[in-house]
Amino acid sequence: MKRTKFYNIVTVEEINELDFLWNSLSDFTTEYAVDYYRIVANDSMRPDLISYKCYGTVDFWWLILVFNGIENPFTDLVEGMILQIPNKLDIYNFQRKFMIR
Protein backbone atom coordinates (compact mmCIF):
# COMPACT_ATOMS: atom_id res chain seq x y z
CA MET A 1 0.00 0.00 0.00
CA LYS A 2 1.34 3.39 -0.89
CA ARG A 3 1.42 5.95 1.88
CA THR A 4 -1.86 7.70 2.35
CA LYS A 5 -2.23 11.42 2.81
CA PHE A 6 -1.83 12.09 6.53
CA TYR A 7 -1.37 15.81 6.17
CA ASN A 8 -3.03 18.75 4.53
CA ILE A 9 -1.38 21.09 2.04
CA VAL A 10 -2.01 24.72 2.96
CA THR A 11 -0.87 27.88 1.22
CA VAL A 12 0.74 30.51 3.42
CA GLU A 13 1.94 33.69 1.71
CA GLU A 14 1.81 31.92 -1.65
CA ILE A 15 4.00 29.06 -0.39
CA ASN A 16 2.61 25.53 -0.09
CA GLU A 17 3.26 24.04 3.33
CA LEU A 18 2.43 20.67 4.85
CA ASP A 19 0.12 20.77 7.86
CA PHE A 20 0.90 17.58 9.81
CA LEU A 21 -1.66 18.35 12.52
CA TRP A 22 -4.41 17.50 10.04
CA ASN A 23 -5.13 13.78 10.04
CA SER A 24 -7.25 11.94 7.48
CA LEU A 25 -7.65 8.92 9.79
CA SER A 26 -10.65 10.61 11.36
CA ASP A 27 -12.34 10.11 7.97
CA PHE A 28 -11.82 6.31 8.03
CA THR A 29 -15.17 4.55 7.98
CA THR A 30 -16.19 0.94 7.53
CA GLU A 31 -18.72 -0.11 4.94
CA TYR A 32 -18.07 -3.83 5.30
CA ALA A 33 -18.33 -5.99 8.41
CA VAL A 34 -15.28 -6.01 10.65
CA ASP A 35 -13.54 -9.23 11.64
CA TYR A 36 -12.43 -10.08 15.15
CA TYR A 37 -9.07 -11.41 16.29
CA ARG A 38 -8.16 -12.74 19.74
CA ILE A 39 -4.56 -12.03 20.74
CA VAL A 40 -2.50 -15.10 21.62
CA ALA A 41 0.72 -15.14 23.68
CA ASN A 42 3.00 -14.80 20.62
CA ASP A 43 1.13 -11.68 19.46
CA SER A 44 1.81 -9.59 22.57
CA MET A 45 3.73 -6.43 21.63
CA ARG A 46 3.71 -7.52 17.96
CA PRO A 47 1.04 -5.67 15.95
CA ASP A 48 3.04 -6.51 12.83
CA LEU A 49 2.35 -10.22 13.38
CA ILE A 50 -1.35 -9.55 13.88
CA SER A 51 -1.44 -7.60 10.62
CA TYR A 52 0.36 -10.42 8.83
CA LYS A 53 -2.03 -13.06 10.18
CA CYS A 54 -5.11 -11.01 9.28
CA TYR A 55 -4.05 -9.44 5.97
CA GLY A 56 -1.05 -11.39 4.75
CA THR A 57 1.13 -8.28 5.07
CA VAL A 58 2.66 -6.33 7.95
CA ASP A 59 1.67 -3.02 6.32
CA PHE A 60 -1.56 -2.46 8.27
CA TRP A 61 -0.35 -2.88 11.85
CA TRP A 62 -0.75 0.84 12.54
CA LEU A 63 -4.35 0.87 11.29
CA ILE A 64 -5.29 -2.02 13.57
CA LEU A 65 -3.91 -0.06 16.52
CA VAL A 66 -5.65 3.19 15.56
CA PHE A 67 -8.94 1.43 14.80
CA ASN A 68 -8.91 -0.19 18.25
CA GLY A 69 -7.74 2.94 20.10
CA ILE A 70 -4.44 1.39 21.13
CA GLU A 71 -1.72 3.95 21.77
CA ASN A 72 1.05 1.72 23.12
CA PRO A 73 1.38 -1.78 21.64
CA PHE A 74 3.99 -2.69 24.26
CA THR A 75 1.56 -2.36 27.15
CA ASP A 76 -1.91 -2.40 25.58
CA LEU A 77 -1.77 -5.62 23.50
CA VAL A 78 -2.40 -8.38 25.99
CA GLU A 79 -3.18 -12.05 25.56
CA GLY A 80 -6.91 -12.75 25.30
CA MET A 81 -7.80 -9.25 24.11
CA ILE A 82 -10.19 -9.19 21.14
CA LEU A 83 -9.39 -6.72 18.37
CA GLN A 84 -11.66 -5.43 15.65
CA ILE A 85 -10.02 -5.91 12.26
CA PRO A 86 -11.21 -3.58 9.47
CA ASN A 87 -12.11 -5.23 6.19
CA LYS A 88 -9.39 -4.99 3.56
CA LEU A 89 -11.85 -3.46 1.09
CA ASP A 90 -12.46 -0.56 3.48
CA ILE A 91 -8.71 -0.01 3.73
CA TYR A 92 -8.30 0.06 -0.05
CA ASN A 93 -11.27 2.42 -0.45
CA PHE A 94 -9.73 4.74 2.15
CA GLN A 95 -6.38 4.55 0.40
CA ARG A 96 -7.88 5.51 -2.95
CA LYS A 97 -9.73 8.43 -1.39
CA PHE A 98 -6.64 9.93 0.30
CA MET A 99 -3.84 8.78 -1.99
CA ILE A 100 -1.09 11.29 -2.63
CA ARG A 101 -1.03 12.22 -6.28
URPEVEN-V48117 format. One record per run of one state. SS is the DSSP state (2 for helix, 1 for strand, 0 for the rest). FROM is the first residue (numbers start at 1). TO is the last residue. If there is no record, write none. Layout:
BEGIN
SS_FROM_TO + SS_FROM_TO
END
This chain:
BEGIN
0_1_3 + 1_4_4 + 0_5_7 + 1_8_12 + 0_13_14 + 1_15_19 + 0_20_23 + 2_24_27 + 0_28_34 + 1_35_38 + 0_39_40 + 2_41_43 + 0_44_46 + 2_47_55 + 0_56_60 + 2_61_67 + 0_68_72 + 2_73_76 + 0_77_81 + 1_82_85 + 0_86_87 + 2_88_98 + 1_99_99 + 0_100_101
END
